[in-house]
Amino acid sequence: MSYASGLTVIHPKAQIGENVIIGPFTVIEEDVVIGNNCWIGNNVTILNGARIGENCKIFPGAVVSAIPQDLKYKGEPTTLEIGNNVIVRECCTLNRGTIEAGRTVIGDGCLLMAYVHVAHDCVIGRGCILANNVTLAGHIEIDNFARLGGMVAVHQFVRIGGHVMIGGGSLVRKDVPPYVMAAREPLSYAGINRVGLHRAKFSREDTHHIEDIYRILFVRGLSTNQAIKSIQAEIKPSPYREEIVGFVREAKRGLMKGFRSLNSNGRFGEAAMD
C-alpha cells in the first residue's frame, strides 16, 4: 500500500489490499475493505460499510458509503458493495443500504461518471454505464449492461432491464424492459437498442426476434394484457420472450409509454397503454 503519510487518514483497522495507491487528503474509516490493485485519488472519503473489490479506481471528491439520505435510517450497520474493475469518477456520492435491504450493490465493470448519485438499497448489475449527473433514488434495480445518459433521474423502486439505453436528460418514473431504447417526455419506447445489442454480439436473428416482441408490446396500441396474450400466441418461445414477458408481468411501477410518433399537427401522439 502506498499513501501520503500525514495528509491521509486511514483507520488502522481498515482492511487494505496489496498494491493499493491512496492519494493525499483521503479519509478511510474503520469498517472498510478495499481489494488489491485499487487506485484511490486525493480527497476521497470512504466511510464505514464500504466493500470495494479489486482493480477499482475512485477519483477525487467521491464520497463512498455515506449513510442513507433516508429518515427511517437509524444507524443500523449496512454496506455499500462495489465489485471488481469499477471506475468511480469525480464527486460521485454512493450511499450504503438501509435495514430494509441491508446493502447497496454496484456490479463488476461498471463506470460511474462524474457527479453520479446512487442512493440507498440500489442494485446495479455488471457492466453498466451511468453518465455524468445520473441520479438514482432508493431501491432501484438496474440489470446488466444498461446505459443511462447524462442527467437521467430515476424514481425510487424503478427497475431498468439489461442492455437498455436511456437518452440523456430523461425522467424515469416507470419500469423500462430489457433491450430497448427509451427517450422523450414522458419516457417512451424509441425502438430496440440495436447498436448496443450488436456490440454485445447478439445475432441478427435474435435482434429481429426481440424487435418483433416489442412491436406487439409497444407499437400496436394494445393494452398490456392484450399484448402479452398476442406475444405468447404469435412469437415462438425463447429465453428472450420469457424474459420480456416476465419483466412486464412483474413491473411494480408499470411500464414506460409505448411508441410515440409525430401526428399531422407536428405533435407527439402515443399508443394507448394501460
WODAWO-V652012 format. One record per residue. N is the residue number from 1. RES is the residue in one small letter. PHI is phi in whole degrees, 0 to 359 (NA if undefined). Layout:
# WODAWO-V652012
n: (N;N)
res: (RES;RES)
phi: (PHI;PHI)
This chain:
# WODAWO-V652012
n: (1;2;3;4;5;6;7;8;9;10;11;12;13;14;15;16;17;18;19;20;21;22;23;24;25;26;27;28;29;30;31;32;33;34;35;36;37;38;39;40;41;42;43;44;45;46;47;48;49;50;51;52;53;54;55;56;57;58;59;60;61;62;63;64;65;66;67;68;69;70;71;72;73;74;75;76;77;78;79;80;81;82;83;84;85;86;87;88;89;90;91;92;93;94;95;96;97;98;99;100;101;102;103;104;105;106;107;108;109;110;111;112;113;114;115;116;117;118;119;120;121;122;123;124;125;126;127;128;129;130;131;132;133;134;135;136;137;138;139;140;141;142;143;144;145;146;147;148;149;150;151;152;153;154;155;156;157;158;159;160;161;162;163;164;165;166;167;168;169;170;171;172;173;174;175;176;177;178;179;180;181;182;183;184;185;186;187;188;189;190;191;192;193;194;195;196;197;198;199;200;201;202;203;204;205;206;207;208;209;210;211;212;213;214;215;216;217;218;219;220;221;222;223;224;225;226;227;228;229;230;231;232;233;234;235;236;237;238;239;240;241;242;243;244;245;246;247;248;249;250;251;252;253;254;255;256;257;258;259;260;261;262;263;264;265;266;267;268;269;270;271;272;273;274)
res: (m;s;y;a;s;g;l;t;v;i;h;p;k;a;q;i;g;e;n;v;i;i;g;p;f;t;v;i;e;e;d;v;v;i;g;n;n;c;w;i;g;n;n;v;t;i;l;n;g;a;r;i;g;e;n;c;k;i;f;p;g;a;v;v;s;a;i;p;q;d;l;k;y;k;g;e;p;t;t;l;e;i;g;n;n;v;i;v;r;e;c;c;t;l;n;r;g;t;i;e;a;g;r;t;v;i;g;d;g;c;l;l;m;a;y;v;h;v;a;h;d;c;v;i;g;r;g;c;i;l;a;n;n;v;t;l;a;g;h;i;e;i;d;n;f;a;r;l;g;g;m;v;a;v;h;q;f;v;r;i;g;g;h;v;m;i;g;g;g;s;l;v;r;k;d;v;p;p;y;v;m;a;a;r;e;p;l;s;y;a;g;i;n;r;v;g;l;h;r;a;k;f;s;r;e;d;t;h;h;i;e;d;i;y;r;i;l;f;v;r;g;l;s;t;n;q;a;i;k;s;i;q;a;e;i;k;p;s;p;y;r;e;e;i;v;g;f;v;r;e;a;k;r;g;l;m;k;g;f;r;s;l;n;s;n;g;r;f;g;e;a;a;m;d)
phi: (NA;237;206;274;298;89;254;250;247;237;297;298;268;296;262;247;287;277;58;264;255;234;281;291;63;262;240;233;277;293;272;227;234;235;284;292;62;270;240;246;287;284;58;263;242;242;259;308;96;284;231;246;284;268;59;266;235;237;270;305;86;290;240;248;72;290;295;299;272;217;293;278;287;242;90;296;288;222;228;242;248;249;284;275;59;261;247;244;276;302;64;291;236;237;263;280;283;253;297;298;244;89;199;249;231;235;284;302;71;280;239;250;283;303;67;291;242;243;277;300;67;284;231;248;284;286;66;276;237;247;285;306;68;297;235;251;284;287;64;269;242;237;279;302;64;281;232;242;289;302;64;289;240;241;290;300;70;285;244;239;286;288;59;272;238;248;296;303;79;284;255;255;255;236;291;241;288;292;75;248;258;225;199;70;227;292;304;221;297;233;103;278;277;300;295;297;293;298;295;274;71;290;288;298;296;294;298;294;299;297;296;299;297;285;299;289;290;243;254;285;82;277;292;300;296;298;297;298;297;291;299;292;278;256;258;295;300;195;301;292;299;293;297;292;298;298;299;298;295;267;294;285;260;80;265;300;293;280;301;233;222;286;271;296;270;80;252;284;250;213;290;284;228;264)
